[in-house]
Amino acid sequence: MAYYTKLGFTFDEPWEGFYAIGRIDGLELHLKAADKNEEDRQCRRDREHLDAAAGVDGVEAFYDRCVANGVTIVRALAATEWGTKDFYISDPDGYIISFGGR
């Protein structure tokens, strides 16, 4: 939760200590504590497989906020062949999340 708070998300108290919902500009991010398998995490990082993707209004400004807050950028903000822009981050647990927008 602390990591995503740096991105601007706000959280209520976690439910039973393992589930929390972060909110920013109409976007909800649901976090759930779960066991990690490091081999699987490394495979996902190596192949840029996504654990989650979210659409964001003002993706350029959100990208700038992430960079300014020291977020690990896996793939920089770039235009896609389907007419949007997106970027990938990796959180401290190795989860890869794409944020994109028009």
C-alpha positions in Angstrom: 0.0 0.0 0.0 2.9 2.4 0.8 4.3 1.9 -2.7 1.0 2.7 -4.4 0.4 5.7 -2.1 3.6 7.2 -3.7 1.7 7.0 -7.0 -1.2 9.0 -5.6 -3.6 6.2 -4.6 -5.5 6.5 -1.3 -6.5 3.5 0.8 -9.0 2.7 3.5 -8.1 0.2 6.2 -7.3 -3.2 4.7 -10.0 -5.8 5.1 -8.9 -8.5 7.5 -5.3 -7.4 6.9 -4.9 -8.9 3.5 -7.2 -7.0 1.0 -7.2 -3.3 0.2 -8.6 -1.0 -2.4 -6.7 2.0 -3.6 -8.4 4.8 -5.5 -7.1 7.6 -7.7 -9.1 9.7 -10.2 -11.9 7.1 -10.6 -9.5 4.1 -10.9 -9.7 1.4 -8.3 -6.7 -0.8 -7.6 -7.4 -4.0 -5.6 -4.5 -5.5 -3.7 -4.5 -8.9 -2.1 -1.6 -10.4 -0.1 -0.7 -13.7 -1.8 2.1 -16.1 -1.8 4.9 -15.4 -4.3 6.9 -17.8 -6.4 10.2 -16.1 -7.3 10.7 -18.3 -10.4 7.3 -17.3 -11.8 7.9 -13.6 -10.9 11.3 -13.7 -12.8 9.6 -15.3 -15.9 7.0 -12.6 -16.0 9.6 -9.9 -15.7 11.8 -11.4 -18.4 8.9 -11.7 -20.8 7.1 -8.5 -19.8 3.9 -10.5 -18.9 1.4 -8.3 -17.2 -0.2 -9.0 -13.8 -2.6 -6.1 -14.3 -3.5 -3.3 -16.7 -5.4 -0.1 -16.2 -6.6 2.7 -18.3 -5.7 6.2 -17.0 -6.9 9.6 -18.0 -3.9 11.9 -18.5 -1.4 9.0 -19.0 1.5 11.4 -19.7 1.0 13.2 -16.4 0.6 9.9 -14.5 3.8 8.6 -16.1 5.6 11.8 -15.0 4.3 11.3 -11.5 5.6 7.7 -11.4 9.0 8.7 -12.7 9.2 11.6 -10.2 8.4 9.2 -7.3 11.1 6.7 -8.2 8.8 4.0 -9.6 10.6 1.2 -11.4 9.7 1.6 -15.1 9.9 -1.6 -17.0 8.8 -0.1 -20.3 8.8 3.6 -20.9 5.7 5.5 -22.1 5.4 4.9 -25.8 2.7 4.9 -28.5 1.1 1.6 -29.3 0.0 0.3 -32.7 -3.6 0.5 -31.6 -3.6 4.3 -31.0 -2.9 4.6 -27.3 0.2 5.2 -25.1 1.2 2.9 -22.3 4.0 2.1 -19.9 4.9 -0.8 -17.6 6.0 -0.6 -14.0 7.2 -3.2 -11.6 6.2 -2.9 -8.0 8.4 -4.0 -5.0 7.0 -7.5 -5.2 7.8 -7.9 -8.9 4.3 -7.5 -10.2 4.2 -5.9 -13.6 1.4 -3.4 -14.2 0.6 -1.5 -17.4 -1.0 1.9 -17.4 -2.3 3.3 -20.6 -4.6 5.9 -22.2 -5.5 7.8 -25.3 
